[in-house]
């Protein structure tokens, strides 16, 4: 009897269920997992002459899936931005370079909130561009008959 093949996407869902539990550690670990998957994709798509991605349909699926992922990233960035905005008014907010300067801490929190909002806006553009790429690739194929 051959071993059961594990669907890698299902494995990720089992490790990080959308229902939780959600902790600072699980969120950080998930972000690290995303970074590793991007690194994997960077290596896997390094050579354009490889036999790995030979059909426009393959890249269509990749671009479409990355577009969906980018849309989820937009939501994450929106939520992190909202959290950073609330951080500005959090009692006891302190900056490590000057514990007595609450203005410095609020400025840093404001900077973080602004950068997260800018990231959300840019990610929205990435998601739209990936969707456009996927839509264009969806019409393409390699005619192995030479057009006959």
C-alpha positions in Angstrom: 0.0 0.0 0.0 1.5 3.3 -1.0 1.5 6.2 1.5 -1.3 8.7 1.3 -0.4 11.8 -0.7 -0.9 14.9 1.4 -2.3 18.0 -0.3 0.1 20.8 0.7 -2.7 23.4 0.7 -4.7 21.2 3.1 -1.6 20.8 5.3 -1.4 24.6 5.6 -5.1 24.8 6.4 -4.6 22.3 9.2 -1.6 24.2 10.6 -3.3 27.6 10.4 -7.1 27.1 10.7 -9.0 30.3 9.9 -11.1 29.5 13.0 -8.0 29.8 15.2 -6.7 29.7 17.8 -5.1 33.0 16.9 -2.2 34.1 19.0 0.7 36.5 18.4 3.0 33.4 17.9 0.6 31.7 15.4 0.3 35.0 13.4 4.1 35.5 13.4 4.6 31.9 12.4 2.1 32.2 9.6 3.9 35.4 8.3 7.2 33.4 8.4 5.5 30.6 6.4 4.3 33.1 3.8 7.9 34.5 3.5 9.2 30.9 3.0 6.6 30.2 0.3 7.5 33.4 -1.5 11.2 32.3 -1.3 10.1 28.9 -2.8 8.3 30.5 -5.6 11.3 32.8 -6.3 13.5 29.7 -6.7 10.9 27.7 -8.6 10.4 30.4 -11.2 14.0 31.5 -11.5 14.5 30.2 -15.0 12.1 31.0 -17.7 13.5 28.3 -20.0 12.7 25.5 -17.6 10.2 22.7 -18.3 8.3 23.5 -15.0 6.0 26.1 -16.4 5.5 25.2 -20.0 1.9 26.3 -20.6 0.2 29.6 -20.2 -2.5 27.8 -18.3 0.0 27.0 -15.6 1.0 30.6 -15.1 -2.7 31.6 -15.4 -3.3 29.5 -12.3 -0.3 30.9 -10.4 -1.2 34.5 -11.2 -4.9 34.0 -10.3 -4.0 32.3 -7.0 -1.4 35.1 -6.2 -4.2 37.7 -7.0 -6.5 36.0 -4.5 -3.6 35.9 -1.9 -2.9 39.6 -2.5 -6.6 40.4 -1.9 -6.3 38.6 1.5 -3.1 40.5 2.1 -5.1 43.8 1.5 -7.5 42.7 4.3 -4.6 41.9 6.7 -2.9 45.2 6.0 -6.1 47.1 6.5 -6.6 45.4 9.9 -3.0 46.0 10.9 -3.4 49.6 9.9 -6.5 49.9 12.1 -4.6 48.3 15.0 -1.6 50.7 14.6 -4.0 53.7 14.6 -5.5 52.6 17.9 -2.0 52.1 19.2 -1.4 55.8 19.1 -4.0 56.4 21.9 -3.0 53.3 24.0 -2.1 54.2 27.6 1.5 53.5 28.5 2.8 53.6 24.9 6.5 54.1 25.2 9.4 54.5 22.7 12.6 52.6 23.6 14.9 55.5 22.9 13.2 57.9 25.4 10.7 56.5 27.9 9.6 59.9 29.0 8.8 61.3 25.5 5.2 60.1 24.8 5.1 62.3 21.7 8.0 60.3 20.2 6.1 57.1 20.8 2.9 58.4 19.2 4.9 59.7 16.2 6.4 56.2 15.7 3.0 54.6 16.0 1.6 57.2 13.5 4.5 56.4 11.1 3.7 52.6 11.4 0.0 53.3 10.7 0.8 55.4 7.7 3.2 52.8 6.3 0.7 50.0 6.7 -1.9 52.0 4.9 0.5 52.8 2.1 1.3 49.0 1.9 -2.4 48.3 1.7 -2.9 50.7 -1.2 0.1 49.2 -3.0 -1.0 45.7 -2.4 -4.5 46.6 -3.9 -2.7 47.6 -7.1 -0.7 44.4 -7.1 -3.8 42.3 -6.7 -5.5 44.1 -9.6 -2.4 43.7 -11.8 -2.2 40.0 -11.0 -5.9 39.6 -11.9 -5.3 41.4 -15.2 -2.4 39.2 -15.9 -4.4 36.0 -15.1 -7.3 37.2 -17.3 -4.9 37.8 -20.2 -3.2 34.4 -19.7 -6.6 32.7 -19.6 -6.9 33.3 -23.4 -3.5 31.9 -24.4 -2.4 28.4 -25.2 0.5 26.8 -27.1 -0.7 25.4 -30.4 1.3 22.2 -30.7 -0.2 21.5 -34.2 1.5 24.6 -35.6 -1.8 26.3 -36.4 -3.0 23.7 -38.8 
